[in-house]
Amino acid sequence: MLKAIHDQEDKVAALKKTGDIIEKLKDLKLNEAAGKVETAGSETLTYMDLPKEHWQRIRFDNAMERLGREIGRWPKCLGTFPDGRSALMLVCARLRYIEQS
């Protein structure tokens, strides 16, 4: 869902998509995740204030890409999660570990 926000053509469309995703998360009863997207979603779109030709180079850095691949790999290694909360707890635990390193 988060990738869909950053795939938008401009910041206005991305903010609209952010609102749609927040509603979708709330419908799925993932209120904590919806809150995180709500509070930090617009901060992740700062690069859209710059010229579009620069977006691809500044949108992600290697650490973010590696973390994204790692998070995407977890469900394959661990199997399915019983609910969204357990998946969120695992991601948050990994982020705390990375922050402390």
PyMOL commands that place a pseudoatom at each C-alpha (Angstrom):
pseudoatom trace, name=CA, resn=MET, resi=1, chain=A, elem=C, hetatm=0, pos=[0.000, 0.000, 0.000]
pseudoatom trace, name=CA, resn=LEU, resi=2, chain=A, elem=C, hetatm=0, pos=[2.784, 2.415, 0.884]
pseudoatom trace, name=CA, resn=LYS, resi=3, chain=A, elem=C, hetatm=0, pos=[4.463, 1.917, -2.467]
pseudoatom trace, name=CA, resn=ALA, resi=4, chain=A, elem=C, hetatm=0, pos=[1.259, 3.068, -4.163]
pseudoatom trace, name=CA, resn=ILE, resi=5, chain=A, elem=C, hetatm=0, pos=[1.611, 6.445, -2.416]
pseudoatom trace, name=CA, resn=HIS, resi=6, chain=A, elem=C, hetatm=0, pos=[5.077, 7.024, -3.829]
pseudoatom trace, name=CA, resn=ASP, resi=7, chain=A, elem=C, hetatm=0, pos=[4.091, 5.813, -7.302]
pseudoatom trace, name=CA, resn=GLN, resi=8, chain=A, elem=C, hetatm=0, pos=[1.804, 8.821, -7.785]
pseudoatom trace, name=CA, resn=GLU, resi=9, chain=A, elem=C, hetatm=0, pos=[2.600, 11.480, -10.386]
pseudoatom trace, name=CA, resn=ASP, resi=10, chain=A, elem=C, hetatm=0, pos=[2.566, 14.481, -8.048]
pseudoatom trace, name=CA, resn=LYS, resi=11, chain=A, elem=C, hetatm=0, pos=[2.290, 15.426, -4.391]
pseudoatom trace, name=CA, resn=VAL, resi=12, chain=A, elem=C, hetatm=0, pos=[-1.438, 16.238, -4.524]
pseudoatom trace, name=CA, resn=ALA, resi=13, chain=A, elem=C, hetatm=0, pos=[-2.234, 12.774, -5.900]
pseudoatom trace, name=CA, resn=ALA, resi=14, chain=A, elem=C, hetatm=0, pos=[0.119, 11.179, -3.365]
pseudoatom trace, name=CA, resn=LEU, resi=15, chain=A, elem=C, hetatm=0, pos=[-1.606, 12.959, -0.463]
pseudoatom trace, name=CA, resn=LYS, resi=16, chain=A, elem=C, hetatm=0, pos=[-4.993, 11.824, -1.782]
pseudoatom trace, name=CA, resn=LYS, resi=17, chain=A, elem=C, hetatm=0, pos=[-3.707, 8.245, -2.020]
pseudoatom trace, name=CA, resn=THR, resi=18, chain=A, elem=C, hetatm=0, pos=[-2.362, 8.557, 1.528]
pseudoatom trace, name=CA, resn=GLY, resi=19, chain=A, elem=C, hetatm=0, pos=[-5.853, 9.429, 2.752]
pseudoatom trace, name=CA, resn=ASP, resi=20, chain=A, elem=C, hetatm=0, pos=[-7.326, 6.466, 0.864]
pseudoatom trace, name=CA, resn=ILE, resi=21, chain=A, elem=C, hetatm=0, pos=[-4.775, 4.106, 2.406]
pseudoatom trace, name=CA, resn=ILE, resi=22, chain=A, elem=C, hetatm=0, pos=[-5.409, 5.458, 5.907]
pseudoatom trace, name=CA, resn=GLU, resi=23, chain=A, elem=C, hetatm=0, pos=[-9.115, 4.714, 5.441]
pseudoatom trace, name=CA, resn=LYS, resi=24, chain=A, elem=C, hetatm=0, pos=[-8.337, 1.242, 4.100]
pseudoatom trace, name=CA, resn=LEU, resi=25, chain=A, elem=C, hetatm=0, pos=[-6.110, 0.492, 7.094]
pseudoatom trace, name=CA, resn=LYS, resi=26, chain=A, elem=C, hetatm=0, pos=[-8.822, 1.664, 9.481]
pseudoatom trace, name=CA, resn=ASP, resi=27, chain=A, elem=C, hetatm=0, pos=[-11.352, -0.571, 7.699]
pseudoatom trace, name=CA, resn=LEU, resi=28, chain=A, elem=C, hetatm=0, pos=[-8.951, -3.484, 8.244]
pseudoatom trace, name=CA, resn=LYS, resi=29, chain=A, elem=C, hetatm=0, pos=[-8.827, -2.516, 11.950]
pseudoatom trace, name=CA, resn=LEU, resi=30, chain=A, elem=C, hetatm=0, pos=[-5.135, -1.650, 11.702]
pseudoatom trace, name=CA, resn=ASN, resi=31, chain=A, elem=C, hetatm=0, pos=[-5.540, 1.597, 13.603]
pseudoatom trace, name=CA, resn=GLU, resi=32, chain=A, elem=C, hetatm=0, pos=[-1.920, 1.803, 14.793]
pseudoatom trace, name=CA, resn=ALA, resi=33, chain=A, elem=C, hetatm=0, pos=[-0.629, 1.425, 11.243]
pseudoatom trace, name=CA, resn=ALA, resi=34, chain=A, elem=C, hetatm=0, pos=[-3.164, 3.998, 10.053]
pseudoatom trace, name=CA, resn=GLY, resi=35, chain=A, elem=C, hetatm=0, pos=[-1.947, 6.371, 12.758]
pseudoatom trace, name=CA, resn=LYS, resi=36, chain=A, elem=C, hetatm=0, pos=[1.673, 5.941, 11.693]
pseudoatom trace, name=CA, resn=VAL, resi=37, chain=A, elem=C, hetatm=0, pos=[0.809, 6.659, 8.059]
pseudoatom trace, name=CA, resn=GLU, resi=38, chain=A, elem=C, hetatm=0, pos=[-1.303, 9.627, 9.131]
pseudoatom trace, name=CA, resn=THR, resi=39, chain=A, elem=C, hetatm=0, pos=[1.430, 11.227, 11.261]
pseudoatom trace, name=CA, resn=ALA, resi=40, chain=A, elem=C, hetatm=0, pos=[4.433, 10.500, 9.045]
pseudoatom trace, name=CA, resn=GLY, resi=41, chain=A, elem=C, hetatm=0, pos=[2.937, 10.051, 5.583]
pseudoatom trace, name=CA, resn=SER, resi=42, chain=A, elem=C, hetatm=0, pos=[3.393, 13.637, 4.429]
pseudoatom trace, name=CA, resn=GLU, resi=43, chain=A, elem=C, hetatm=0, pos=[7.000, 13.710, 5.691]
pseudoatom trace, name=CA, resn=THR, resi=44, chain=A, elem=C, hetatm=0, pos=[7.907, 10.886, 3.337]
pseudoatom trace, name=CA, resn=LEU, resi=45, chain=A, elem=C, hetatm=0, pos=[6.704, 12.977, 0.386]
pseudoatom trace, name=CA, resn=THR, resi=46, chain=A, elem=C, hetatm=0, pos=[9.143, 15.855, 0.902]
pseudoatom trace, name=CA, resn=TYR, resi=47, chain=A, elem=C, hetatm=0, pos=[11.139, 14.801, -2.154]
pseudoatom trace, name=CA, resn=MET, resi=48, chain=A, elem=C, hetatm=0, pos=[8.102, 15.641, -4.309]
pseudoatom trace, name=CA, resn=ASP, resi=49, chain=A, elem=C, hetatm=0, pos=[8.721, 19.342, -3.650]
pseudoatom trace, name=CA, resn=LEU, resi=50, chain=A, elem=C, hetatm=0, pos=[11.864, 19.083, -5.802]
pseudoatom trace, name=CA, resn=PRO, resi=51, chain=A, elem=C, hetatm=0, pos=[11.969, 18.787, -9.612]
pseudoatom trace, name=CA, resn=LYS, resi=52, chain=A, elem=C, hetatm=0, pos=[10.646, 15.436, -10.836]
pseudoatom trace, name=CA, resn=GLU, resi=53, chain=A, elem=C, hetatm=0, pos=[13.890, 14.441, -12.583]
pseudoatom trace, name=CA, resn=HIS, resi=54, chain=A, elem=C, hetatm=0, pos=[15.566, 14.239, -9.152]
pseudoatom trace, name=CA, resn=TRP, resi=55, chain=A, elem=C, hetatm=0, pos=[12.935, 12.051, -7.482]
pseudoatom trace, name=CA, resn=GLN, resi=56, chain=A, elem=C, hetatm=0, pos=[14.296, 8.638, -8.373]
pseudoatom trace, name=CA, resn=ARG, resi=57, chain=A, elem=C, hetatm=0, pos=[17.778, 9.390, -7.069]
pseudoatom trace, name=CA, resn=ILE, resi=58, chain=A, elem=C, hetatm=0, pos=[16.698, 10.874, -3.740]
pseudoatom trace, name=CA, resn=ARG, resi=59, chain=A, elem=C, hetatm=0, pos=[13.559, 8.893, -2.948]
pseudoatom trace, name=CA, resn=PHE, resi=60, chain=A, elem=C, hetatm=0, pos=[15.403, 5.934, -1.446]
pseudoatom trace, name=CA, resn=ASP, resi=61, chain=A, elem=C, hetatm=0, pos=[18.834, 5.199, -0.127]
pseudoatom trace, name=CA, resn=ASN, resi=62, chain=A, elem=C, hetatm=0, pos=[20.474, 1.795, 0.181]
pseudoatom trace, name=CA, resn=ALA, resi=63, chain=A, elem=C, hetatm=0, pos=[19.544, 1.344, 3.845]
pseudoatom trace, name=CA, resn=MET, resi=64, chain=A, elem=C, hetatm=0, pos=[15.860, 1.928, 3.125]
pseudoatom trace, name=CA, resn=GLU, resi=65, chain=A, elem=C, hetatm=0, pos=[15.920, -0.412, 0.134]
pseudoatom trace, name=CA, resn=ARG, resi=66, chain=A, elem=C, hetatm=0, pos=[17.631, -3.138, 2.148]
pseudoatom trace, name=CA, resn=LEU, resi=67, chain=A, elem=C, hetatm=0, pos=[15.120, -2.753, 4.984]
pseudoatom trace, name=CA, resn=GLY, resi=68, chain=A, elem=C, hetatm=0, pos=[12.228, -2.887, 2.522]
pseudoatom trace, name=CA, resn=ARG, resi=69, chain=A, elem=C, hetatm=0, pos=[13.562, -6.099, 0.966]
pseudoatom trace, name=CA, resn=GLU, resi=70, chain=A, elem=C, hetatm=0, pos=[14.095, -7.608, 4.411]
pseudoatom trace, name=CA, resn=ILE, resi=71, chain=A, elem=C, hetatm=0, pos=[10.567, -6.782, 5.536]
pseudoatom trace, name=CA, resn=GLY, resi=72, chain=A, elem=C, hetatm=0, pos=[9.204, -8.199, 2.278]
pseudoatom trace, name=CA, resn=ARG, resi=73, chain=A, elem=C, hetatm=0, pos=[11.174, -11.407, 2.825]
pseudoatom trace, name=CA, resn=TRP, resi=74, chain=A, elem=C, hetatm=0, pos=[9.907, -12.067, 6.370]
pseudoatom trace, name=CA, resn=PRO, resi=75, chain=A, elem=C, hetatm=0, pos=[6.454, -13.415, 5.495]
pseudoatom trace, name=CA, resn=LYS, resi=76, chain=A, elem=C, hetatm=0, pos=[8.065, -15.933, 3.142]
pseudoatom trace, name=CA, resn=CYS, resi=77, chain=A, elem=C, hetatm=0, pos=[10.450, -17.118, 5.870]
pseudoatom trace, name=CA, resn=LEU, resi=78, chain=A, elem=C, hetatm=0, pos=[8.058, -17.033, 8.796]
pseudoatom trace, name=CA, resn=GLY, resi=79, chain=A, elem=C, hetatm=0, pos=[4.825, -18.022, 7.099]
pseudoatom trace, name=CA, resn=THR, resi=80, chain=A, elem=C, hetatm=0, pos=[1.622, -16.075, 7.508]
pseudoatom trace, name=CA, resn=PHE, resi=81, chain=A, elem=C, hetatm=0, pos=[1.008, -13.807, 10.456]
pseudoatom trace, name=CA, resn=PRO, resi=82, chain=A, elem=C, hetatm=0, pos=[-2.057, -14.442, 12.643]
pseudoatom trace, name=CA, resn=ASP, resi=83, chain=A, elem=C, hetatm=0, pos=[-3.054, -10.783, 12.372]
pseudoatom trace, name=CA, resn=GLY, resi=84, chain=A, elem=C, hetatm=0, pos=[-1.791, -7.378, 11.286]
pseudoatom trace, name=CA, resn=ARG, resi=85, chain=A, elem=C, hetatm=0, pos=[-0.694, -6.515, 14.809]
pseudoatom trace, name=CA, resn=SER, resi=86, chain=A, elem=C, hetatm=0, pos=[1.835, -9.350, 14.965]
pseudoatom trace, name=CA, resn=ALA, resi=87, chain=A, elem=C, hetatm=0, pos=[3.329, -8.313, 11.621]
pseudoatom trace, name=CA, resn=LEU, resi=88, chain=A, elem=C, hetatm=0, pos=[3.545, -4.707, 12.801]
pseudoatom trace, name=CA, resn=MET, resi=89, chain=A, elem=C, hetatm=0, pos=[5.204, -5.799, 16.066]
pseudoatom trace, name=CA, resn=LEU, resi=90, chain=A, elem=C, hetatm=0, pos=[7.866, -7.721, 14.128]
pseudoatom trace, name=CA, resn=VAL, resi=91, chain=A, elem=C, hetatm=0, pos=[8.610, -4.770, 11.857]
pseudoatom trace, name=CA, resn=CYS, resi=92, chain=A, elem=C, hetatm=0, pos=[8.785, -2.380, 14.835]
pseudoatom trace, name=CA, resn=ALA, resi=93, chain=A, elem=C, hetatm=0, pos=[11.115, -4.735, 16.718]
pseudoatom trace, name=CA, resn=ARG, resi=94, chain=A, elem=C, hetatm=0, pos=[13.463, -4.850, 13.740]
pseudoatom trace, name=CA, resn=LEU, resi=95, chain=A, elem=C, hetatm=0, pos=[13.403, -1.052, 13.396]
pseudoatom trace, name=CA, resn=ARG, resi=96, chain=A, elem=C, hetatm=0, pos=[14.241, -0.661, 17.098]
pseudoatom trace, name=CA, resn=TYR, resi=97, chain=A, elem=C, hetatm=0, pos=[17.156, -3.078, 16.674]
pseudoatom trace, name=CA, resn=ILE, resi=98, chain=A, elem=C, hetatm=0, pos=[18.461, -1.121, 13.684]
pseudoatom trace, name=CA, resn=GLU, resi=99, chain=A, elem=C, hetatm=0, pos=[18.096, 2.185, 15.561]
pseudoatom trace, name=CA, resn=GLN, resi=100, chain=A, elem=C, hetatm=0, pos=[20.138, 0.868, 18.506]
pseudoatom trace, name=CA, resn=SER, resi=101, chain=A, elem=C, hetatm=0, pos=[22.938, -0.451, 16.285]
for i in range(1, 101): cmd.bond("trace and resi %d" % i, "trace and resi %d" % (i + 1))
show_as sticks, trace
zoom trace
